[in-house]
Amino acid sequence: MASFVIVVCNKCGGLLAAKVEQKTRTCPYCGFKIALRKAKSVAAANDAGEASRTLKALKKRAAEKRKG
């Protein structure tokens, strides 16, 4: 079972990682308090390192989409 989840902020659309057992997380981009059970989950990871690599890749992909 995954230990981390990558979610999308409901307010600004930012991507962030959180531990599965957490109930809420504050978005580091806009300060919005995210209820993790209600947030859109886009990926899962087994450890912090994998979560970090996945988050970095997803952010890079999102930036490339914005560029066109």
N, C-alpha and C positions, 0 to 999 in steps of 0.2 A: 504494500500500500504506500502511496505517495506521502511524503512528509511536508511538502510545500506545494502551494498552488499559485499560479500566476493569474491575476484578476485585472479587470478593467475598471477604472474609477467611474462611478455613475455620473459624476459631475463634469470632469474635464476630459475623460477618455484616456488618461494616463495608465500605463501598465505598471504593476507592482507585484512583488512576491510577498507571500505571507505563509506562516506555518498553518497547517491544516487545523490544528486545535484552537487557533485564535478565532474569536467571535467578531472582532472589529479591527480595523486598521485605518490609520490616518494617511490620506494621500500625501506623498511628499511634494507634489506639484501644486496642489490647490488648497490643501488643508482640510478637505472634506472627510468626514468620518464615515468609512465604508462598512456596512454590515456584510461580512464576507459570505454569509449563506445566501444573500440576495444578489450578490455581485456576479457578473458574467465571468466565468472561469474559462480561460483560453488555453491553459496548459497545466501540467502537474510535473513534479520532480521528486526524486527520492532523497536528495540531500541539498544543502545550501549551495554547494558548488555547481551542481546541475541546474538548480533554480537560477543562479546568477548567469550561467551560460545561455540558458533558454530565454531569460528576460532580455539579455543583450541582443540575441538573434532576432527576437520579436520586435524590439525597438528599432533595430537596423532595417528590418523589412518594412515597418511602418513609415520610417523616414524615406525610404526609397519610393514607396507608393505616393507620398506627398510630393516628391520631386517630379514625378511623372514618368 
